[in-house]
Amino acid sequence: MPSMDGGGVEKNIIIIANFLSKIVKKIYLITYDKKFNKFFDRKIKIINIKKKNDVNTSKYKKYFFCLVKLLNIIHKESNVSVFTFQANIYAIILCKIFGVKIVSRSNSSPEGWNKNFLKNLIFSIFFKLSNRIIVNSYAFKKQIDNKFNINSKMIYNPLNKKEIIDKSKFRCNEKIFLDKKTFKIICVARFTDQKDHITLLKAFKIVSSKINARLILVGFGNKESEIKKFINNHKLGKKVKIIKYTLNPYKYIAKSNILVLSSLYEGLPNVILEALTLKRYVISSDCPTGPKEILKNGKYGSLFKMKDYLKLSEIISDYYYHPNKYKKKIINGFESLNRFDFNINCKKYFFEIKKIMN
């Protein structure tokens, strides 16, 4: 995984790699820099490329340098299988040239990253050459199978409920969470076009004009300046708090009233699973793919049409004024999480990898 920036994909590779390290004798992790190394099991041999003077290296340079390291391992080891979370097409081409078996994990709906004819053609050709394509929701599987004429394998993101609950109890020093009278809305998502924070901010502007509410945005990314500009232009500075992304957002989620996700596309958003684990009410855009599947078409939370900030503001306000009518959804949502069980889904990953190793 060449580029690790923080988010759901990073959480998944950490969980899956650490699980596999207990079963597989030798695992290499190839990633560009060291910032996530400490979260991986010591049995995993981590290969980093970044030098101290590297600044703003493009993702394609990261791909190139990591693929060179992959090629070195292919030449060095006698029996190699590759599991890739990023740069899938490049890794598939490299593995097919050198006769190496490969499992590729696709992380988000094609509607977000495949919008032109040439890309569609490239993915249609090379996805078929992978020994297995893994996706993380049934809606995602249907979409990608139809689009590229493949037969992918669906495995849900492994959810470690105990770890999330334990970490949610860590001390939280942010002042915004000390005021118990304030209604707190949280969004944990990278600051990118995909997550569409502007829709959430438009809805919050309406809501905060009527009720004593605060919005907490946990994340980072190239759209942070745009988000801050909206906040300043609409005089929301005293009502919106931006917190730098952390691998433990659970202590913030647990102290919030609701979690909102306003994405334009997803795969299977971990943050919804985490909020359900902590028994927080979830409001999400009905984007492809994942939210509707997790929330069972609104049975375990609320869904709104993408970019419909008016509807989002209505749902938030209704929850504020009538929280009791949503309690059953919260309980049912928590009880629905067995399908994402950590051990069950990690074992499914191992079985898929084992198949190509035999």
ZAMARGU-4260 file (C-alpha; in steps of 0.2 Angstrom, whole numbers, plus 5000, padded with zeros to 4 digits):
<rodrens>
0) 5000/5000/5000 | 5011/5014/4994 | 5002/5029/5001 | 4995/5029/5018 | 4987/5045/5023
5) 4975/5040/5037 | 4957/5034/5035 | 4947/5018/5033 | 4958/5009/5021 | 4973/5011/5033
10) 4963/5004/5047 | 4958/4989/5037 | 4976/4985/5031 | 4982/4987/5049 | 4969/4975/5055
15) 4971/4962/5041 | 4990/4962/5041 | 4991/4960/5059 | 4979/4945/5059 | 4988/4937/5044
20) 5005/4939/5053 | 4999/4926/5066 | 4996/4913/5053 | 5008/4917/5038 | 5027/4915/5042
25) 5034/4929/5031 | 5025/4945/5027 | 5032/4961/5019 | 5023/4977/5019 | 5028/4990/5006
30) 5023/5008/5009 | 5031/5024/5006 | 5034/5032/5023 | 5035/5027/5041 | 5021/5036/5050
35) 5010/5020/5052 | 5024/5008/5056 | 5021/5007/5074 | 5003/5000/5072 | 5009/4984/5063
40) 5015/4968/5071 | 5033/4967/5073 | 5033/4950/5064 | 5029/4960/5048 | 5044/4966/5038
45) 5041/4984/5033 | 5049/4992/5018 | 5049/5011/5018 | 5056/5022/5004 | 5054/5040/5010
50) 5069/5051/5014 | 5070/5065/5026 | 5070/5078/5013 | 5055/5071/5003 | 5041/5084/5002
55) 5024/5082/4994 | 5029/5067/4984 | 5015/5063/4971 | 5005/5047/4973 | 5012/5041/4956
60) 5030/5043/4962 | 5025/5033/4978 | 5018/5020/4967 | 5033/5019/4956 | 5046/5017/4971
65) 5035/5004/4980 | 5033/4994/4964 | 5052/4994/4962 | 5053/4987/4980 | 5040/4974/4975
70) 5050/4969/4960 | 5065/4966/4971 | 5055/4955/4983 | 5048/4945/4968 | 5066/4942/4962
75) 5073/4938/4980 | 5059/4926/4986 | 5056/4909/4979 | 5037/4908/4982 | 5028/4925/4983
80) 5010/4930/4983 | 5005/4948/4982 | 4990/4957/4991 | 4987/4974/4986 | 4977/4988/4993
85) 4982/5002/4981 | 4990/5004/4964 | 4980/4988/4959 | 4982/4989/4940 | 5001/4993/4941
90) 5003/4978/4953 | 4993/4967/4943 | 5003/4970/4927 | 5019/4968/4936 | 5014/4951/4944
95) 5007/4944/4928 | 5024/4948/4919 | 5033/4939/4932 | 5021/4925/4935 | 5016/4930/4952
100) 4999/4927/4960 | 4989/4942/4966 | 4974/4947/4976 | 4968/4965/4974 | 4957/4974/4986
105) 4946/4988/4979 | 4941/5001/4992 | 4928/5012/4985 | 4914/5012/4972 | 4919/5014/4954
110) 4907/5029/4953 | 4920/5039/4962 | 4936/5034/4952 | 4931/5027/4935 | 4922/5040/4924
115) 4930/5040/4907 | 4931/5027/4893 | 4949/5024/4893 | 4950/5020/4912 | 4935/5009/4910
120) 4944/4999/4896 | 4960/4998/4906 | 4951/4991/4922 | 4940/4980/4912 | 4956/4972/4904
125) 4967/4971/4919 | 4955/4967/4933 | 4952/4950/4924 | 4970/4946/4926 | 4970/4947/4945
130) 4968/4930/4954 | 4955/4938/4965 | 4947/4955/4967 | 4940/4958/4984 | 4927/4971/4988
135) 4918/4976/5005 | 4900/4977/5001 | 4887/4968/4991 | 4881/4984/4982 | 4899/4987/4978
140) 4901/4969/4971 | 4886/4970/4960 | 4892/4987/4953 | 4910/4982/4950 | 4905/4965/4943
145) 4893/4972/4930 | 4905/4986/4925 | 4920/4976/4922 | 4913/4959/4919 | 4922/4950/4933
150) 4917/4939/4948 | 4923/4948/4964 | 4923/4941/4981 | 4914/4951/4995 | 4921/4952/5012
155) 4915/4965/5025 | 4928/4976/5034 | 4933/4967/5050 | 4926/4976/5065 | 4935/4975/5081
160) 4921/4981/5093 | 4931/4978/5109 | 4945/4989/5103 | 4933/5003/5098 | 4924/5002/5115
165) 4940/5002/5125 | 4948/5016/5115 | 4932/5026/5117 | 4935/5027/5135 | 4952/5036/5133
170) 4953/5053/5141 | 4947/5067/5130 | 4954/5085/5133 | 4944/5094/5120 | 4934/5108/5129
175) 4920/5106/5116 | 4915/5089/5124 | 4915/5096/5142 | 4899/5106/5139 | 4885/5092/5141
180) 4871/5105/5137 | 4877/5107/5119 | 4871/5096/5105 | 4886/5089/5097 | 4887/5083/5078
185) 4903/5074/5073 | 4910/5070/5056 | 4925/5059/5054 | 4931/5060/5036 | 4946/5066/5026
190) 4944/5083/5019 | 4942/5079/5001 | 4929/5081/4987 | 4923/5063/4990 | 4917/5067/5008
195) 4907/5083/5003 | 4909/5093/5019 | 4901/5108/5011 | 4884/5099/5011 | 4886/5096/5030
200) 4891/5113/5033 | 4876/5120/5024 | 4864/5109/5034 | 4873/5114/5050 | 4871/5132/5047
205) 4852/5130/5046 | 4852/5119/5062 | 4863/5130/5072 | 4852/5145/5069 | 4838/5136/5079
210) 4847/5125/5092 | 4862/5126/5103 | 4873/5114/5092 | 4891/5112/5089 | 4899/5103/5074
215) 4916/5093/5076 | 4925/5089/5060 | 4939/5076/5063 | 4951/5074/5048 | 4964/5082/5036
220) 4966/5084/5017 | 4967/5095/5003 | 4950/5103/5005 | 4954/5110/5023 | 4956/5128/5017
225) 4940/5127/5007 | 4931/5121/5022 | 4938/5134/5033 | 4934/5147/5021 | 4915/5142/5021
230) 4916/5142/5040 | 4923/5160/5041 | 4912/5167/5027 | 4896/5161/5036 | 4902/5166/5053
235) 4902/5148/5060 | 4919/5149/5068 | 4913/5148/5086 | 4901/5134/5082 | 4913/5122/5071
240) 4928/5114/5078 | 4941/5106/5067 | 4952/5092/5075 | 4967/5084/5067 | 4964/5066/5061
245) 4968/5053/5074 | 4968/5034/5073 | 4957/5035/5089 | 4942/5046/5085 | 4931/5035/5096
250) 4933/5045/5111 | 4926/5060/5101 | 4912/5049/5093 | 4907/5042/5110 | 4904/5060/5117
255) 4894/5066/5102 | 4875/5065/5100 | 4875/5060/5082 | 4887/5056/5068 | 4885/5062/5050
260) 4893/5056/5034 | 4889/5067/5018 | 4900/5057/5006 | 4897/5056/4987 | 4904/5039/4986
265) 4911/5025/4998 | 4915/5007/4998 | 4910/5002/5016 | 4913/5017/5027 | 4921/5011/5044
270) 4915/5026/5053 | 4897/5021/5052 | 4901/5004/5059 | 4911/5013/5073 | 4897/5025/5077
275) 4885/5010/5078 | 4897/5001/5090 | 4897/5016/5101 | 4878/5017/5100 | 4878/5034/5092
280) 4864/5039/5080 | 4870/5039/5061 | 4864/5050/5047 | 4872/5047/5031 | 4870/5051/5012
285) 4863/5037/5002 | 4879/5037/4991 | 4886/5022/4982 | 4891/5010/4991 | 4889/5005/5009
290) 4879/5016/5020 | 4862/5009/5014 | 4869/4992/5016 | 4875/4995/5034 | 4860/5005/5039
295) 4848/4992/5031 | 4840/5005/5020 | 4836/5016/5035 | 4832/5003/5048 | 4847/5007/5059
300) 4849/5025/5055 | 4844/5039/5043 | 4848/5041/5024 | 4847/5057/5014 | 4850/5061/4995
305) 4867/5066/4991 | 4870/5085/4992 | 4852/5088/4999 | 4857/5099/5014 | 4839/5104/5017
310) 4834/5086/5021 | 4849/5083/5031 | 4845/5098/5042 | 4827/5092/5044 | 4834/5075/5050
315) 4846/5083/5062 | 4833/5094/5069 | 4820/5080/5071 | 4833/5070/5081 | 4836/5084/5092
320) 4818/5087/5096 | 4812/5069/5097 | 4828/5058/5102 | 4817/5045/5110 | 4809/5039/5093
325) 4826/5035/5087 | 4832/5024/5102 | 4826/5008/5094 | 4836/5011/5078 | 4851/5014/5089
330) 4849/4997/5098 | 4845/4987/5082 | 4860/4995/5074 | 4872/4989/5087 | 4864/4972/5087
335) 4866/4970/5068 | 4885/4971/5069 | 4889/4953/5070 | 4890/4952/5051 | 4906/4963/5052
340) 4914/4952/5066 | 4933/4954/5066 | 4938/4936/5067 | 4925/4930/5054 | 4930/4942/5041
345) 4949/4942/5044 | 4948/4923/5042 | 4939/4925/5025 | 4954/4936/5019 | 4966/4922/5024
350) 4956/4909/5015 | 4956/4919/4999 | 4975/4922/5000 | 4977/4903/5005 | 4968/4898/4989
355) 4980/4907/4977 | 4995/4901/4987 | 4991/4883/4985
</rodrens>
